[in-house]
Amino acid sequence: MKVYKAHAKVNIFLKITGLRDSYHEIISRFMKVNLLYDELSFFSKKEEDFKIVGKFSCTREQNTIYKAYLALKKATNSEALEKLMKTHGVEVKKSIPAFAGLGGGSSDAATYLKMCNEVLHLGLSLNELAKIGLEVGADVPFFIYGYDSANVSGIGEVVEEFKEPLLDFEVFTPDVQISTPKVYQIYRADFYAPIDCVERERLKQTTSKEILKTMDVSQANDLFKPAIQEYKELKNHYEHGWHFSGSGSSFFRVKAN
């Protein structure tokens, strides 16, 4: 069976631009981590229940791949999809840590949707897949489009490719399990300071290399301070020159040549 790669991402910057109902609107630069990815494949099985094999700490119902299956089934009413998942399971070789700000669950979901679209010849466009993926998670559309680098805005649904060389990252993920909703809650309560349109446009047009060179960890990522406030052990893992991805807990920097 063909093996599909589900790459990790880092947030070069992540800034809050406002609120939409209970969601925070963002502007962020997502960049693919080329050497860090999960591997997904289909395998034959006899039992008819939906099956995911891999090192997951969540239940099947909480798994983003299962959620992606339900969203795809709802969107397409595909009998071929239901038949496929009765005869085949999904095997995931996990390399991307969970609760790490690296988008592992979202990347797995996006990759699963693309696998089904290809294998079953569903004929869905990337835009259609991204819309389905957004029901699973805000980061899923980025992984659907498969860009090396993109400006992501709204609540994650607006993905605009940013053409620049892919950087080679060193990623360190301490053993600190972070709740993204909790970090956003603390940000809203204690740190809420959305950037204006001028700053948003400046960031969108600045290369990732320049941002990492000129902005420190808390300037680049609005979620770093609330994460440190709630998860004080993160301070023990932070070193100058590293940046913070998403709501954490991963730190990253460009590899030295």
C-alpha positions in Angstrom: 0.0 0.0 0.0 1.2 3.5 -0.8 2.6 5.5 2.2 1.6 9.2 2.5 3.6 11.8 4.5 1.8 14.1 6.9 4.3 16.9 7.6 4.6 19.0 10.8 4.5 22.8 10.7 5.9 25.6 12.8 4.4 29.1 13.3 7.1 31.6 12.3 4.9 34.2 13.8 1.4 34.1 15.4 -0.4 37.3 16.1 -4.0 37.9 17.2 -6.0 40.3 15.1 -9.4 40.3 16.8 -12.3 38.1 17.9 -15.0 36.3 16.0 -17.7 35.1 18.5 -15.7 32.8 20.8 -12.8 32.4 18.4 -9.6 34.4 18.1 -8.8 35.6 14.6 -5.1 35.4 13.8 -2.5 36.2 11.2 0.3 33.6 11.2 3.0 32.3 8.9 2.9 28.5 8.7 6.0 26.7 7.4 6.3 23.0 6.7 9.0 21.1 8.6 10.5 19.0 5.9 12.1 16.3 8.0 9.4 15.7 10.6 6.3 13.8 9.5 3.9 11.0 10.3 3.4 8.2 7.7 -0.2 7.1 6.8 -1.3 4.1 4.8 -4.4 1.9 4.3 -4.3 -1.8 5.3 -6.7 -4.6 4.7 -8.8 -5.8 7.6 -11.7 -8.2 8.2 -13.7 -6.6 11.0 -16.1 -3.8 9.7 -15.5 -1.2 12.5 -13.5 1.9 11.6 -9.9 1.2 12.7 -6.9 3.4 13.3 -3.6 1.8 14.3 -0.9 4.0 15.8 0.5 5.4 19.0 -2.4 7.7 20.0 -3.3 8.8 23.5 -6.9 9.7 22.5 -10.0 7.6 21.8 -11.1 6.8 18.3 -13.9 9.3 18.5 -11.4 12.0 19.5 -9.0 11.2 16.8 -8.8 13.8 14.0 -8.6 11.1 11.3 -11.9 9.6 12.5 -13.4 13.2 12.6 -12.1 13.7 9.0 -13.9 10.5 8.0 -17.2 11.7 9.5 -16.8 15.1 7.8 -16.0 13.6 4.4 -18.9 11.1 4.7 -21.3 13.9 5.6 -20.0 16.1 2.7 -20.1 13.4 0.0 -22.5 10.6 1.1 -20.0 8.3 -0.6 -20.9 4.6 -0.5 -17.4 3.9 -1.8 -15.9 5.7 1.3 -18.0 3.6 3.7 -17.0 0.4 1.9 -13.3 1.4 1.9 -13.4 1.9 5.7 -15.1 -1.4 6.3 -12.5 -3.3 4.4 -9.4 -1.1 5.3 -8.0 0.5 8.3 -5.6 3.5 8.6 -2.1 2.8 9.9 -0.2 5.8 11.3 3.5 5.8 12.1 3.7 8.7 14.5 6.8 10.9 14.6 5.1 14.3 15.3 4.5 14.7 19.1 1.0 15.5 20.4 0.1 18.7 22.3 3.2 20.3 20.7 2.0 23.2 18.5 3.3 21.3 15.4 -0.1 20.5 13.8 0.3 16.7 13.9 -3.4 15.9 14.3 -4.4 18.5 11.7 -1.8 17.2 9.2 -3.0 13.6 9.8 -6.6 14.6 9.1 -5.7 16.5 6.0 -3.5 13.7 4.7 -6.4 11.2 5.3 -8.8 13.4 3.3 -6.4 13.6 0.4 -5.7 9.8 0.5 -9.5 9.1 0.3 -9.9 11.7 -2.5 -7.1 10.0 -4.5 -7.9 6.4 -3.9 -11.7 6.7 -4.4 -11.5 9.2 -7.3 -13.9 11.5 -5.5 -12.8 14.4 -7.6 -12.9 17.0 -4.8 -10.8 20.2 -5.4 -8.4 21.4 -2.8 -10.8 24.2 -1.9 -13.6 21.6 -1.3 -11.3 19.4 0.8 -10.1 22.5 2.8 -13.8 23.4 3.6 -14.4 19.8 4.8 -11.1 19.9 6.8 -12.1 23.1 8.5 -14.8 21.2 10.3 -12.2 19.0 11.8 -9.8 21.8 12.9 -8.6 25.3 12.1 -5.1 24.2 10.9 -6.3 21.5 8.6 -6.8 23.7 5.4 -3.0 24.7 5.5 -2.1 21.0 5.2 -4.7 20.3 2.5 -3.1 22.9 0.2 0.4 21.5 0.8 2.3 24.7 0.6 5.8 25.0 2.0 5.0 28.4 3.5 1.7 30.3 3.8 0.1 33.3 5.5 -2.9 31.9 7.4 -5.6 34.2 8.7 -9.2 34.4 9.9 -9.6 31.4 12.3 -7.4 29.3 9.9 -9.6 29.1 6.9 -7.8 31.8 4.8 -4.6 30.2 3.4 -2.4 32.3 1.1 0.8 30.8 -0.3 4.0 32.8 0.5 6.7 32.0 -1.9 10.1 31.7 -0.1 12.8 29.1 0.4 11.9 26.3 2.9 14.0 26.7 6.0 15.7 23.7 7.7 14.5 23.6 11.4 15.7 22.1 14.6 12.7 21.3 16.7 12.6 20.6 20.5 9.4 19.4 22.2 9.6 19.3 26.0 7.3 16.9 27.8 4.7 19.5 28.7 1.1 18.8 27.5 -0.5 22.1 26.7 -4.2 22.9 26.3 -4.6 25.3 23.4 -8.1 26.5 24.6 -6.6 27.2 28.0 -3.7 29.3 26.5 -6.1 31.3 24.4 -8.3 31.8 27.5 -5.4 33.3 29.4 -4.3 35.4 26.4 -7.8 36.9 26.3 -8.0 37.5 30.0 -4.4 38.9 30.7 -2.7 39.7 27.4 -5.3 40.7 24.8 -3.7 43.3 22.5 -4.6 42.6 18.8 -2.3 44.1 16.2 -3.6 46.6 13.6 -3.9 46.3 9.9 -0.6 48.0 9.1 1.4 45.6 11.3 -0.6 42.7 9.8 0.3 43.6 6.3 4.0 44.2 7.2 4.2 40.7 8.7 2.5 39.1 5.7 5.1 40.6 3.4 8.2 39.9 5.5 10.2 36.7 4.9 10.3 34.0 7.6 14.1 34.3 7.8 13.9 38.1 8.5 11.1 37.6 11.1 13.1 35.0 13.0 16.2 37.3 12.8 14.4 40.5 14.0 11.7 39.3 16.4 12.2 37.5 19.7 10.0 34.7 20.9 7.4 36.8 22.7 7.3 39.5 19.9 6.7 36.8 17.2 4.1 34.7 19.1 1.3 36.2 21.2 0.7 32.9 22.9 4.2 32.5 24.4 3.6 34.7 27.4 0.2 33.1 28.4 1.7 29.6 27.8 4.6 30.4 30.1 2.2 31.9 32.7 0.1 28.8 32.9 2.8 26.2 32.3 5.7 27.5 34.4 7.9 24.5 33.7 8.2 25.8 30.1 10.7 28.4 31.4 13.1 25.6 32.2 13.2 24.6 28.5 13.4 28.0 26.9 16.8 29.2 25.5 17.6 32.5 23.9 17.4 32.3 20.1 14.6 29.8 19.9 11.0 30.5 18.9 7.7 29.0 20.0 5.3 27.2 17.7 1.5 27.7 18.1 0.4 27.4 21.7 3.4 25.1 22.3 5.0 23.2 23.8 7.6 23.0 20.9 10.5 25.4 20.4 12.3 25.7 17.1 15.2 27.5 15.4 16.8 27.4 12.0 19.6 24.9 11.8 23.1 26.3 11.7 24.8 25.7 8.3 
